[in-house]
Amino acid sequence: MREVFAGADGRVRPELQGVVDLLRTLDGRTVLRWVHKTPARRTAFRTLATATGPVTHASLDAFTDEAMAEHLRALLVAHGVLAVRDEHLARIEKWLPKVLGRLTDAGERRIVERWARWQPLRRLHRQPAHRPTTAGQACGIRHEIRAVVRLLEWLPGQGSSLANCTQHHIDAYLATGSVGRLRIRSFLHWTSRHQHTQALTAPYYTSSLAADIVAADTRWSLVHRLVQEPGIAVRDRTAGLLLLLFAQPPSRICALTRDDVLDDGTTLRLQLGTHPVEIPPPLDTMVRELVRHPVSKAHRLEPGPSRWLFPGSRTGRPMEPVSLSRRLKALGIRPRPTRNASLMDLAAELPAIVFSRLLGFSEQTAANWIAESGGEDATYGAHRARTAGGARPASHDGPVTPTRVP
């Protein structure tokens, strides 16, 4: 470590001493392999050794090898050498100048940047520290900003610009493309209020909740396969059943921690919403196995047992939802349509307020799904949640589980 991190004078500068001390406390064989695995990693360490000032997130952002920088960042954050930051938000901040660079007009580029920072990005900055940006939120904001950039790229071909854009241009743009173009609505309302354009609008971006859904038989066939085939990795079986039985998306599954598992030795409950939900066998056994033996490529570099139920390949981080989705698709489980099928089934069985509290959805989302499934209590459930101060219905005081568990 002294050789790798020594500066020109042969000594380790004080700002790096914490990094060196950290690496020396970990498994020596693992650290040596990690340091020497790629030349880029050793080059990065040499860059840190010859730099000045403390090691910060900004100094790691400057590395051209982003994957290596993220591994090193995760290691330093996990051991307290670097402060925790909202990584998804930081990536959007880094990505924003690149996508805005597609706009040739400097004035329009400034307008879009101002809107992005005061509207979608501001929403993320105002979130509580204990609720960092999710992968889904980051993806949605990227889609929204890209939609605006594409509109401004389209206007010059119509002999117009943002300042001269009319509602006729907007209507023509929306009529000749996909439904994703509707994401420009927020931008148009903002530019209208700030007099960057004349009054412009677009319809709300909506989609049918159950537009993409698998058949019930297909869903239950997948459930039986995960239950009956022990050859499938336990984390894949567990994640798949949480999606198929409890409608949990990959982003929420990856965010589950050991603290969310409530186990008295007889009954295992999982904190998916505000009220724990009882986990039926054999899924409870699978969850216990993950708690006892978490699967993590980075466990030798962890400061202790991982807090995540589904640890990722980077130190102290959970599995990425994209990675989990890829693993589930390899088993024939398409996350979105299979989860929609689960939501439809659960919405037909549970009142909206119970659906919301157990599975972690808002009352309105629960009511929407119950209405989509043909349930009759959607309006009543949403009204009950708003007017009764969140009181839980007396008929559902005990734990609730899906009724069709194999």
Stockholm file with secondary structure:
# STOCKHOLM 1.0

chainA/1-406         MREVFAGADGRVRPELQGVVDLLRTLDGRTVLRWVHKTPARRTAFRTLATATGPVTHASLDAFTDEAMAEHLRALLVAHGVLAVRDEHLARIEKWLPKVLGRLTDAGERRIVERWARWQPLRRLHRQPAHRPTTAGQACGIRHEIRAVVRLLEWLPGQGSSLANCTQHHIDAYLATGSVGRLRIRSFLHWTSRHQHTQALTAPYYTSSLAADIVAADTRWSLVHRLVQEPGIAVRDRTAGLLLLLFAQPPSRICALTRDDVLDDGTTLRLQLGTHPVEIPPPLDTMVRELVRHPVSKAHRLEPGPSRWLFPGSRTGRPMEPVSLSRRLKALGIRPRPTRNASLMDLAAELPAIVFSRLLGFSEQTAANWIAESGGEDATYGAHRARTAGGARPASHDGPVTPTRVP
#=GR chainA/1-406 SS CHHHHCCTTSSCCGGGHHHHHHHHHSCHHHHHHHHHSCHHHHHHHHHHHHSCSCCCHHHHHTCSCHHHHHHHHHHHHHTTSSCCCCHHHHHHHHHHHHHHTTCCCHHHHHHHHHHHHHTHHHHHHTSCTTSCCCHHHHHHHHHHHHHHHHHHHHGGGGTCCTTTCCHHHHHHHHHTSCGGGGGGHHHHHHHHHTTSSSSCCCCCCCCCTTSSCCCHHHHHHHHHHHHHCTTSCHHHHHHHHHHHHHCCCHHHHHTCBGGGEEECSSCEEECSSSSCEECCTTHHHHHHHHHHSCCCTTGGGSSSSCSBSSBCSSTTCBCCHHHHHHHHHHTTCCHHHHHHHHHHHHHHHSCHHHHHHHHTCCHHHHHHHHHHHTCSCHHHHHHHHHHTTTCCCGGGCSCCCCTTCC
#=GC SS_cons         CHHHHCCTTSSCCGGGHHHHHHHHHSCHHHHHHHHHSCHHHHHHHHHHHHSCSCCCHHHHHTCSCHHHHHHHHHHHHHTTSSCCCCHHHHHHHHHHHHHHTTCCCHHHHHHHHHHHHHTHHHHHHTSCTTSCCCHHHHHHHHHHHHHHHHHHHHGGGGTCCTTTCCHHHHHHHHHTSCGGGGGGHHHHHHHHHTTSSSSCCCCCCCCCTTSSCCCHHHHHHHHHHHHHCTTSCHHHHHHHHHHHHHCCCHHHHHTCBGGGEEECSSCEEECSSSSCEECCTTHHHHHHHHHHSCCCTTGGGSSSSCSBSSBCSSTTCBCCHHHHHHHHHHTTCCHHHHHHHHHHHHHHHSCHHHHHHHHTCCHHHHHHHHHHHTCSCHHHHHHHHHHTTTCCCGGGCSCCCCTTCC
//
